[in-house]
Amino acid sequence: MDTLASLREAAREHCVTVFVVDDGSEPAIDLATLPASGESFHVVLARHVTNLGQGAALETARQLAVARGFDAYVTMDSDGQHSATDALALAQEILLGADVVFGNRFLGDSNVPRARALLLFGARWFERVLTGLPLADAHNGLRAFSARAVQHIVIQQNRMAHATEIKVRVAGAPSLEIVERPVSVRYSTSTLAKGQSAFGAARIIRDLALQYLFGEAS
C-alpha cells in the first residue's frame, strides 16, 4: 500500500491509472485498503485465483492497459524497491518520443548488495547474448513502454524469466526507440529475501531454454 500512496502523491499533476494484480498470494489484497480513486488517480484491481507468477501478473496488467488505452505504460515492483518519482520520469521519456525505457539501477542511487550485483552482472551478459541489446542492467522491474511497443510485449513466461523475455520481444520488434535511464532501487532484508537466488537464476535459464530452443512456455 505504501507504493500506491507514493504513486498517488507523485502523480498530483498527472492522470495516472494503476493496475494492481493480486497474484493469489496470502493474504489477499483487501479492496477497502486501496487508496481511493480521484479525478486524476485511479486504481484497478485484478485477481488471480492461484499464484501464477510475476510474469502472469504483468501480462494481466498489460492486457488491462491495452483495453483501456494509455499514453505511457510503466511496470514497477510493489515491495517498495522502486521510486514513484522514477516511474513517472520513465513515463515522461515515453511522452518525449521513446518507445521503450529500461531502468538502470547502477546509474542511480541504489544500494545494491555485492552478491546481488555479481548475479546481475552475469544476467546482463546472458541477456546481451540472447537479445543483442547493449543494456547495462538486467531484471530491473522498472520499465516504460509506448502504446506501439506494448503490442509486441506479450508475456508467455509466467515466472521470473519474463524479464528476459520482454527484452527478447523488444529486440525482435521493428523500429522501436530503446533507451536506458538511471533509477534508484532500494534493497531491504525483506526485498532481498524475495529476490533472485542462484537457484532462481538457474530456473530462469531453464525456462528460457524451453521457450527459445524447444518452443515451450512455462
C-alpha positions in Angstrom: 0.0 0.0 0.0 3.0 2.3 0.6 3.8 2.1 -3.1 0.3 3.1 -4.1 0.4 6.0 -1.6 3.7 7.3 -3.0 2.3 7.0 -6.6 -0.7 9.0 -5.7 1.4 11.7 -4.1 3.9 11.8 -7.0 1.1 11.9 -9.6 -0.7 15.0 -8.4 -0.1 16.8 -11.7 -0.7 13.8 -13.9 -3.5 11.5 -14.8 -2.5 8.0 -13.6 -4.2 4.6 -13.6 -2.6 1.9 -11.5 -3.3 -1.7 -12.3 -2.8 -3.8 -9.2 -2.7 -7.6 -9.7 -3.4 -9.7 -6.7 -1.4 -12.8 -7.7 -3.2 -15.3 -5.4 -0.6 -15.0 -2.6 -1.7 -14.8 1.1 -3.0 -12.6 2.5 -5.3 -11.4 -0.4 -5.4 -7.7 -1.1 -8.4 -6.1 0.6 -10.1 -3.7 -1.8 -11.0 -1.4 1.1 -7.3 -0.8 1.9 -6.5 0.6 -1.6 -6.3 4.4 -1.9 -9.5 5.9 -3.1 -9.6 6.8 -6.8 -9.9 10.5 -7.6 -10.2 12.8 -10.6 -6.6 12.1 -11.8 -5.7 8.9 -9.9 -7.4 5.6 -10.5 -6.7 2.1 -9.1 -7.9 -1.0 -11.0 -7.7 -4.3 -9.0 -7.4 -7.7 -10.8 -7.2 -11.0 -9.0 -5.6 -14.4 -9.9 -7.3 -17.3 -8.1 -3.9 -19.0 -7.7 -0.4 -17.7 -7.8 0.7 -18.0 -11.4 3.9 -15.9 -11.0 5.1 -12.4 -11.6 5.1 -12.8 -15.4 1.5 -13.8 -15.5 0.6 -10.8 -13.2 2.3 -8.4 -15.6 0.6 -9.9 -18.6 -2.8 -9.4 -16.9 -1.9 -5.8 -16.2 -0.7 -5.3 -19.8 -4.0 -6.6 -21.2 -6.0 -4.4 -19.0 -3.9 -1.3 -20.0 -4.3 -2.1 -23.7 -8.0 -2.5 -23.3 -8.3 1.0 -21.7 -5.7 2.9 -23.7 -2.8 4.9 -22.4 0.0 7.3 -23.3 2.8 5.6 -21.4 2.7 2.2 -19.7 5.1 1.6 -16.7 5.8 -1.6 -14.8 7.2 -1.5 -11.3 7.5 -3.7 -8.2 5.1 -3.2 -5.3 7.5 -4.0 -2.5 9.0 -0.6 -2.1 12.2 -1.1 -4.1 11.2 1.3 -6.8 10.5 5.0 -6.6 7.3 6.5 -7.8 9.2 9.6 -9.0 11.4 7.3 -11.1 8.3 5.6 -12.6 6.9 9.0 -13.6 10.3 10.0 -15.0 10.3 6.9 -17.3 6.8 7.7 -18.4 7.9 11.2 -19.3 10.6 9.7 -21.6 7.9 7.8 -23.4 5.9 11.1 -23.8 9.1 12.7 -25.3 9.3 10.0 -28.0 10.9 6.9 -26.7 9.2 3.5 -27.3 10.9 1.5 -24.5 12.7 2.8 -21.4 14.6 0.4 -19.2 15.7 1.5 -15.7 19.4 1.2 -14.8 19.9 0.8 -11.1 23.7 1.1 -11.3 23.4 4.7 -12.6 21.0 5.7 -9.8 21.2 6.0 -6.0 20.8 2.2 -5.4 22.2 0.2 -2.5 22.9 -3.0 -4.5 24.5 -5.7 -2.3 27.7 -7.2 -3.7 26.3 -10.7 -4.1 23.2 -9.3 -6.0 25.5 -7.1 -8.2 27.5 -10.2 -9.2 24.4 -12.1 -10.1 23.1 -9.2 -12.1 26.4 -8.9 -13.9 26.1 -12.5 -15.1 22.5 -11.9 -16.1 23.4 -8.8 -18.1 25.8 -10.7 -20.3 23.4 -13.6 -20.7 20.7 -11.2 -21.9 23.1 -9.4 -24.2 24.0 -12.7 -25.9 20.3 -13.7 -26.2 18.9 -10.3 -27.3 21.8 -8.3 -28.7 20.7 -5.2 -26.7 23.6 -3.3 -25.1 21.9 -2.7 -21.8 23.8 -2.3 -18.5 21.1 -3.7 -16.1 19.2 -7.0 -16.1 15.9 -8.0 -14.5 15.0 -4.5 -13.4 11.2 -4.4 -13.0 11.0 -0.6 -13.6 10.3 -0.2 -17.3 8.2 2.0 -19.5 6.6 1.4 -22.9 4.7 3.3 -25.6 1.3 2.0 -26.8 3.1 0.9 -30.0 5.7 -1.1 -28.1 3.3 -2.8 -25.7 1.6 -4.5 -28.7 4.8 -6.5 -29.1 5.3 -7.4 -25.4 3.1 -10.4 -25.0 4.4 -12.3 -21.9 4.3 -16.1 -22.0 6.8 -16.7 -19.2 4.7 -16.8 -16.1 7.7 -16.8 -13.7 10.8 -14.6 -13.4 12.1 -15.4 -16.9 9.6 -12.8 -18.1 12.2 -10.1 -17.5 14.5 -11.5 -20.2 11.5 -12.5 -22.4 10.4 -8.8 -22.5 13.9 -7.8 -23.8 13.8 -10.6 -26.4 10.5 -9.3 -27.7 11.7 -5.7 -27.7 14.8 -6.7 -29.6 12.6 -8.5 -32.2 10.1 -5.7 -32.7 10.6 -3.4 -35.7 11.9 0.1 -35.3 11.5 0.7 -31.6 13.4 3.5 -29.9 15.0 1.9 -26.9 16.8 3.9 -24.1 18.1 3.2 -20.6 17.8 5.7 -17.8 19.0 5.9 -14.2 16.7 4.7 -11.4 17.2 4.1 -7.7 16.5 0.6 -6.3 16.5 0.4 -2.5 17.1 -3.0 -1.0 15.9 -4.2 2.4 16.1 -7.6 4.2 12.5 -8.4 3.0 13.1 -7.5 -0.6 16.3 -9.4 -0.8 14.6 -12.5 0.6 12.0 -12.2 -2.3 14.7 -11.6 -5.0 16.5 -14.0 -7.2 19.0 -16.5 -5.8 21.5 -18.6 -7.8 18.9 -21.4 -7.9 16.3 -18.9 -9.2 18.7 -17.8 -11.9 19.2 -21.4 -13.0 15.4 -21.8 -13.3 15.3 -18.7 -15.4 17.8 -20.1 -17.8 15.9 -23.4 -18.0 12.6 -21.6 -18.7 14.2 -19.5 -21.4 15.8 -22.6 -23.0 12.5 -24.4 -23.0 10.8 -21.5 -24.8 13.5 -20.4 -27.3 15.1 -23.8 -28.0 12.1 -26.1 -27.8 9.2 -23.7 -28.2 7.6 -24.3 -24.8 6.2 -21.6 -22.5 6.1 -22.1 -18.7 
